[in-house]
């Protein structure tokens, strides 16, 4: 996935990379347990996921989210369509999530 990201993942990475959020560092395609998180900021214990329609009401996602939460992470799921068409709103959502207490 790192070498062939979706268009939404590629765009989201352009928004998150290079410490663009007050020096919060994001890493992409990070293994956590048996899962791979799209983007992780360890300092804020925040995982940002780029999701398409296949994730609507996914029981696998619910199990995955529960495991990642159990490990102390908060999750922010962003729809691919929003990433591609509303980048300013996506930036606001990420910034707000980073400001929440860990």
N, C-alpha and C positions, 0 to 999 in steps of 0.2 A: 504494500500500500504506500510506503514512503516513496518508492520510485515511480509509482503510477497512481497518484492521488486523483480523486474526482475533481472536477472543476471547482466545486464548492470548497473542498478541503484545501485546494491550492490558493483560492482567494482568501479563505480564513487564515491560512498560514501567513499570507502577506500582511494581514491586519495584526497578527499576534507576534510576529518575529521581531528580533532586534530590540527587545526590552522597550517596546513602544508604550507600555502602560506603566509609567513612573518606575521604571526599572524592574517590574515584574517579569521574570524570565519564563517563557513557555518552551516546552520540548514537545516534539511531535512523535506520534506512533510509539508510545511508551508502554512496555509490558508491565502490568500490575497484576500479580498473581497469574491466573490463567487467561487474563483478558488483555487486550491492547487498547489503550485510551488514545483517542485522536490527538488531543493536546492537553498537556498537564503543566500547571504552575504549582510547584512544590511549596513555595513560600506561602501561598494562599490556600493550599490543599484543594485546588480547583481543577476539575476536569471539564474541558469544553469539547462537546461532541457535535459534529456536523451530521445531521440526520436527513434521510430521504423518506419517501412515503412507506418504504418497507418497515419502518420503525413504528408505525401507528399501531398502538395496542399490542406491541410485541411482548409476549411473556418472557422471552429470553432477555430482553432489555430490562425488564423489571427485576429478574434474578441478578443480572449483571450489576445494575444500579445498587441493589441491596448489598452485594458483596463489596463494591467499591466504597459505599457509605460506611460499611462495617470497618473498612480499613482507614476511615477518617477523612475521606474525600467528599467534597460537594460536587454536584454535577450540574452543568448548564448545557442543555440540549438546544441547538439552534437548527432551524429548518434550512435545508439547502437553498430553497427559493428565497428566503430572507437574506441569507449570506450573499447571494448573487444580486439581489435587487434592492436591498435595504442595508448597505454596509454601515451607514451612520447609526442606525438603530441597533445593529449587531455590536458595534463598538460601545454604545451606551450600555447594552445588556452585560457585556463582559466587564466593563468598568464597574458597574453596580455590583456585580457578583464578586469582584475582587475586593470591594469595600466592606462586604459583609464579614463579621467576625468569624475567625476560624474555630 
